[in-house]
C-alpha cells in the first residue's frame, strides 16, 4: 500500500522529469506561417524568371529559409532583453551561421547578391528597432518585412543567372505590393483597425505603381492582371466585413494561401518560355 510520502515523491519526480519547453536544445520555428508562403512563392517566381534551377538555387533557398528562421529567436530575445535565453541564442546563432555561411559562398560566386544582402540587413535592423519600440505590428514595419521576404525573388534569379535585371526587380515590386495587401485585409478583422480607408488608399497607390512598371516594360500584361487578385480579395472582404470579422482565422489563412498560389501560377506562367509551358 502506497503511503502519502510515496505519492508525493512520485508526483515530484513527474514534475522534475517533465520536458521543459524552453530548454536550450528544443528547436525554434517561426510561428509566422503566412511568411513561409510568401517566401516560397516569391522564390519560385524568381526561379521561374531565371528559367533554370541549379545547385546555387537550392542553396539560396536554404539560405533564405534559415535567414528567416534566425529572425524569430532574435525578436524573442529582444522582447525578453532583461534576461538572456540560451534557447534563442543557440538556435538563432545556428540559423544565422548556416544562412551566413551559404550567403558568403554565394557572394563569392555571384557578387551581385551583395545588394540583396544589404536590403535584407537593413530590413532586419529596422525590424529589431521596431521590436524595441513595440511597433513590430505597425503597417510600416510589416511593409518593410514583406519587402525583405520578397527579396527572395531577385535572390533566386541572381544566383541562377548571375545578374539582376530590371524585369526581376519589377517582379520583386509586384510580389511586395501583392503580398502587402494582406496587411490591410487582415486588419479588417479587428474593430480598432476596421476602417477600409487605409486599405483603399494602399491599393490605389499600389495599382498605379504596378502600371508604372508595366509602362516601363518591367512587367508583362499577365503579371499586371495577376495583381488584380489582390484588388478582388480586398474588395470582397471590405464589402463583407461583418462576415469576415467573425469567420475563423483558418478561413483567412486559406483565403490568403489560395490567392497566393493562384498568383504564383499566373506570374510563373507569364515568365516561362512557350516551350516549357507546353511541356
C-alpha positions as CSV (number, residue, x, y, z in Angstrom):
1,X,0.0,0.0,0.0
2,X,1.4,3.4,-1.0
3,X,2.0,6.0,1.7
4,X,1.3,9.7,1.2
5,X,5.0,10.4,1.2
6,X,5.5,7.9,-1.6
7,X,2.7,9.5,-3.7
8,X,4.3,13.0,-3.1
9,X,7.7,11.7,-4.1
10,X,6.2,10.2,-7.3
11,X,4.5,13.5,-8.1
12,X,7.7,15.4,-7.5
13,X,9.6,13.0,-9.8
14,X,7.0,13.5,-12.6
15,X,7.3,17.3,-12.2
16,X,11.1,17.2,-12.4
17,X,11.2,14.9,-15.5
18,X,8.5,16.9,-17.4
19,X,10.1,18.3,-20.6
20,X,10.9,21.9,-20.4
21,X,9.5,23.7,-23.5
22,X,12.2,26.4,-23.0
23,X,15.1,24.0,-22.8
24,X,18.0,25.2,-25.0
25,X,18.1,22.1,-27.2
26,X,14.4,22.4,-28.2
27,X,14.4,23.8,-31.8
28,X,12.7,27.1,-32.5
29,X,10.4,27.7,-35.5
30,X,8.8,30.9,-36.6
31,X,5.1,30.9,-36.0
32,X,4.5,33.3,-38.9
33,X,3.1,30.7,-41.2
34,X,2.0,33.2,-43.8
35,X,5.6,34.3,-44.3
36,X,6.5,30.8,-45.3
37,X,4.0,31.0,-48.2
38,X,5.4,34.5,-49.2
39,X,8.9,33.2,-49.1
40,X,8.2,30.1,-51.2
41,X,6.0,31.8,-53.8
42,X,8.5,34.7,-54.2
43,X,11.4,32.4,-54.6
44,X,9.6,30.2,-57.1
45,X,8.7,33.2,-59.2
46,X,12.4,34.2,-59.2
47,X,13.4,30.7,-60.2
48,X,10.7,30.7,-63.0
49,X,12.0,34.0,-64.3
50,X,15.6,32.5,-64.4
51,X,14.1,29.6,-66.3
52,X,16.6,27.2,-64.6
53,X,17.3,25.5,-61.2
54,X,20.9,24.9,-60.2
55,X,22.7,23.8,-57.1
56,X,23.1,27.5,-56.3
57,X,19.4,28.0,-56.5
58,X,18.9,25.2,-53.9
59,X,21.5,26.7,-51.6
60,X,19.8,30.1,-52.0
61,X,16.5,28.6,-50.9
62,X,18.2,27.1,-47.8
63,X,19.9,30.4,-47.1
64,X,16.7,32.4,-47.3
65,X,14.8,29.9,-45.1
66,X,17.4,29.8,-42.4
67,X,17.8,33.6,-42.6
68,X,14.0,33.9,-42.0
69,X,14.2,31.4,-39.1
70,X,17.1,33.3,-37.4
71,X,14.8,36.4,-37.2
72,X,12.3,34.7,-34.8
73,X,14.7,33.9,-31.9
74,X,16.3,37.3,-32.3
75,X,13.0,39.1,-31.9
76,X,12.0,36.9,-29.0
77,X,15.3,37.6,-27.2
78,X,14.9,41.4,-27.8
79,X,11.4,41.2,-26.3
80,X,12.9,39.5,-23.2
81,X,16.1,41.6,-23.2
82,X,16.3,41.7,-19.4
83,X,17.4,38.1,-19.3
84,X,19.4,36.0,-21.8
85,X,17.6,33.0,-23.1
86,X,20.0,30.2,-24.1
87,X,17.4,28.6,-26.4
88,X,17.0,31.7,-28.5
89,X,20.8,32.4,-28.6
90,X,21.7,28.8,-29.6
91,X,19.1,28.4,-32.3
92,X,19.2,31.9,-33.6
93,X,23.0,31.6,-33.8
94,X,22.8,28.2,-35.6
95,X,20.3,29.5,-38.2
96,X,22.5,32.6,-38.6
97,X,25.7,30.6,-39.1
98,X,24.0,28.4,-41.8
99,X,22.5,31.3,-43.6
100,X,25.6,33.4,-43.3
101,X,27.9,30.7,-44.5
102,X,25.8,30.0,-47.6
103,X,25.4,33.7,-48.2
104,X,29.2,34.2,-48.2
105,X,29.8,31.3,-50.6
106,X,27.1,32.6,-53.0
107,X,28.6,36.1,-52.8
108,X,32.0,34.8,-53.8
109,X,30.4,33.2,-56.9
110,X,27.8,36.0,-57.6
111,X,28.9,39.4,-56.2
112,X,25.7,41.0,-57.4
113,X,23.8,39.5,-54.5
114,X,25.6,42.0,-52.2
115,X,22.8,44.4,-53.0
116,X,20.2,41.9,-51.9
117,X,22.1,41.2,-48.6
118,X,22.2,44.9,-47.9
119,X,18.4,45.2,-48.3
120,X,17.8,42.2,-46.1
121,X,20.2,43.5,-43.4
122,X,18.6,47.0,-43.5
123,X,15.1,45.4,-43.0
124,X,16.4,43.3,-40.1
125,X,17.8,46.4,-38.3
126,X,14.5,48.2,-38.8
127,X,12.6,45.2,-37.5
128,X,14.8,44.9,-34.4
129,X,14.4,48.6,-33.7
130,X,10.6,48.3,-34.2
131,X,10.5,45.5,-31.6
132,X,12.4,47.6,-29.1
133,X,9.8,50.4,-29.7
134,X,6.9,47.8,-29.5
135,X,5.9,48.8,-33.1
136,X,6.6,45.4,-34.7
137,X,3.0,45.1,-35.9
138,X,2.8,48.6,-37.4
139,X,1.9,48.9,-41.0
140,X,5.3,50.5,-41.8
141,X,7.3,47.6,-40.2
142,X,5.1,44.9,-41.9
143,X,5.6,46.6,-45.3
144,X,9.4,46.5,-44.8
145,X,9.2,42.9,-43.6
146,X,7.2,41.8,-46.6
147,X,9.5,43.7,-49.0
148,X,12.5,41.9,-47.4
149,X,11.0,38.5,-47.7
150,X,10.1,39.2,-51.3
151,X,13.8,39.8,-52.0
152,X,13.9,36.1,-52.4
153,X,12.7,36.7,-56.0
154,X,15.8,38.6,-57.2
155,X,17.9,36.4,-54.9
156,X,16.8,33.2,-56.7
157,X,17.2,34.9,-60.1
158,X,20.7,36.3,-59.3
159,X,22.3,33.1,-58.1
160,X,20.9,31.2,-61.1
161,X,21.8,33.7,-63.8
162,X,24.5,35.8,-62.2
163,X,22.7,39.1,-62.9
164,X,19.8,41.2,-61.6
165,X,17.6,42.5,-64.5
166,X,15.0,45.3,-64.4
167,X,12.3,42.8,-65.1
168,X,13.1,40.7,-62.0
169,X,13.1,43.9,-59.9
170,X,9.7,44.6,-61.4
171,X,8.6,41.1,-60.1
172,X,10.0,41.9,-56.7
173,X,8.0,45.1,-56.6
174,X,4.9,43.2,-57.8
175,X,5.3,40.5,-55.2
176,X,5.8,43.1,-52.4
177,X,2.7,45.0,-53.4
178,X,0.6,41.9,-53.8
179,X,1.5,40.3,-50.5
180,X,1.4,43.5,-48.6
181,X,-2.3,43.7,-49.5
182,X,-2.8,41.1,-46.8
183,X,-1.7,43.6,-44.2
184,X,-4.8,45.7,-44.8
185,X,-7.1,42.7,-45.4
186,X,-6.3,41.0,-42.1
187,X,-6.6,44.3,-40.2
188,X,-10.2,44.4,-41.2
189,X,-10.8,41.5,-38.8
190,X,-10.1,43.8,-35.8
191,X,-12.6,46.5,-34.7
192,X,-9.8,49.0,-33.9
193,X,-8.4,48.7,-37.5
194,X,-11.6,48.0,-39.4
195,X,-11.6,51.2,-41.5
196,X,-11.4,50.5,-45.2
197,X,-9.8,53.9,-46.0
198,X,-6.1,52.9,-45.4
199,X,-6.6,49.7,-47.4
200,X,-8.3,51.6,-50.2
201,X,-5.6,54.2,-50.4
202,X,-2.9,51.5,-50.4
203,X,-4.5,49.5,-53.2
204,X,-5.0,52.6,-55.3
205,X,-1.3,53.6,-54.9
206,X,-0.2,50.0,-55.5
207,X,-2.2,49.8,-58.7
208,X,-0.6,53.0,-60.0
209,X,2.9,51.6,-59.2
210,X,2.2,48.3,-61.0
211,X,1.0,50.1,-64.1
212,X,4.1,52.3,-63.9
213,X,6.3,49.2,-64.0
214,X,4.2,47.9,-66.9
215,X,4.7,51.2,-68.8
216,X,8.5,50.9,-68.2
217,X,8.4,47.4,-69.7
218,X,9.4,45.7,-66.4
219,X,6.2,43.7,-66.1
220,X,4.1,41.7,-68.6
221,X,0.4,42.2,-69.1
222,X,-0.3,38.8,-67.4
223,X,1.7,39.8,-64.3
224,X,-0.2,43.1,-64.1
225,X,-3.5,41.2,-64.3
226,X,-2.3,38.9,-61.5
227,X,-2.2,41.8,-59.2
228,X,-6.0,42.1,-59.8
229,X,-6.4,39.1,-57.4
230,X,-5.3,41.4,-54.5
231,X,-7.9,44.0,-55.6
232,X,-10.7,41.4,-55.9
233,X,-9.8,39.9,-52.5
234,X,-9.7,43.2,-50.7
235,X,-13.0,44.3,-52.4
236,X,-14.8,41.1,-51.3
237,X,-13.6,41.4,-47.7
238,X,-14.3,45.1,-47.5
239,X,-17.9,44.6,-48.7
240,X,-18.4,41.7,-46.2
241,X,-16.6,42.9,-43.1
242,X,-19.1,41.5,-40.6
243,X,-18.9,38.1,-42.0
244,X,-15.1,38.2,-42.4
245,X,-14.6,39.5,-38.9
246,X,-16.4,36.6,-37.3
247,X,-15.0,33.9,-39.6
248,X,-12.4,31.5,-38.2
249,X,-8.8,32.5,-38.6
250,X,-8.3,29.3,-40.6
251,X,-10.6,30.7,-43.3
252,X,-8.5,33.9,-43.5
253,X,-5.3,31.7,-43.8
254,X,-6.9,29.6,-46.6
255,X,-8.1,32.7,-48.4
256,X,-4.6,34.3,-48.4
257,X,-2.8,31.0,-49.3
258,X,-5.2,30.2,-52.1
259,X,-4.8,33.6,-53.7
260,X,-1.0,33.4,-53.3
261,X,-0.7,30.2,-55.2
262,X,-3.1,31.3,-57.9
263,X,-0.9,34.4,-58.2
264,X,2.2,32.2,-58.4
265,X,0.6,30.2,-61.2
266,X,-0.3,33.2,-63.3
267,X,3.0,35.1,-62.8
268,X,5.2,32.0,-63.2
269,X,3.5,31.1,-66.5
270,X,3.9,34.7,-67.7
271,X,7.7,34.5,-67.3
272,X,8.3,31.0,-68.6
273,X,9.0,30.5,-72.3
274,X,6.3,28.9,-74.5
275,X,8.1,25.6,-75.0
276,X,8.4,25.0,-71.2
277,X,4.7,25.8,-70.7
278,X,3.8,23.3,-73.4
279,X,5.7,20.6,-71.5
